[in-house]
Amino acid sequence: MPSVQHRLFATIHRPALQCLTSPDRTKPRLLAFGLGGLVGLLIAPNAAQAHVRWFVDPNSPEVATFEPYTQFDPAVLIWIAIATVLIGTAIFLDSRLPTVPIANTKIRHDVMELMRILTGISFLLTAYDGALVAPHLHAHGGFGLFLVFLQAGIGILLLSNHFLHHAAILMLILFIGMMIQFGVVRSFEYVNVVGIALFLLFNYFPTDELRAKLKPYSVDMLRIFTGLSLIMLGIFEKLHGAALGQAYLSEYQWNFMQLLGFDWFSDRLFVLSAGVMEVVFGLILVLGVITRLNILVVAGLMLISNAVFILQNEQDEALKELIGHLPIIATALILLLLGYGQRLKITARISAKVASA
């Protein structure tokens, strides 16, 4: 049965959506939308506390008995060496792989529209569940509920295809609010929101002069902040949060290495491996090398995770994963089809310095 918060959300925001998308929308109606959100903030009960990550109980025996790796464990040293080789290989291959042409104008327009729509859907559905950006980041307290309404408003603006530069600025404000609500480290796991906001802002800035200067950097912003998000997720969700990951694997049995016959590949090692690879994917994105190939692999792994949930009859978890992944999927399409941001690419910077020396 829907909670009081959900019913209140529907009561206030469905009329707001009709208001924003109707042909005769006016500024007073936007003001009414904002006041409605404020009323909801004042009269609704506090949202539930944040859900645990990994869909597992943090008090489970697997978490209590978990033995973390130390920095000098052989497995850790081996994975550091593998990561170094992979990043070096990516830099080496970048200038040797064929250059894929950028999509034509119509496809670029359609993909940017898809970015707006998928991000708007993700924001609205996550807000409806009382969460911020990610399904497990449930808001709490009056300030948290204000952020939920703010996120819903951003989603409506994105879907209505109006005031996009305002929506981008509000996304940056939302991220600042997330840092206040959940702390800097936990919020930076989803710093890709900043990249999406800057991408939209640089492309839809109302001033022609500023838009002309900033637009060439829009894809770079999207790529770099998505990479930073992957790095933070790899470190704090899988490496630092390895106990929850191991507990998850013991319940859902995602360790496919054992299914392939590698019995020695423990759940503990699997979580370490997944965390290191996520950091590697993120670093390669930040560096700007083999971006298309890299983001294609990242998006593919995310879609596989959703498919596995469905195969295991965990439809609720699959839906939550998909909702959270929608902005990343949209980002992947941007990087694949619009180019991969050459202005702030490490190899381009190195080449420029060598040429000027």
Secondary structure, DSSP 8 states (H G I E B T S, - for coil): ---HHHHHHHHHHHHHHHHHHSTT--HHHHHHHHHHHHHHHHHS--------GGGS-TTSHHHHT-----TTSHHHHHHHHHHHHHHHHHHHHHTTS-------HHHHHHHHHHHHHHHHHHHHHHHHTTBSSSTT-B--HHHHHHHHHHHHHHHHHHHHT-SHHHHHHHHHHHHHHHHHHH-HHHHHTTTHHHHHHHHHHHHH-S-HHHHHHHGGGHHHHHHHHHHHHHHHHIIIIIITTHHHHHHHHHHH---HHHHTT-TT--HHHHHHHHHHHHHHHHHHHHHTSSHHHHHHHHHHHHHHHHHHHHHTT-HHHHHHHHHHHHHHHHHHHHHHHS----TT-HHHHHHHHHHH-
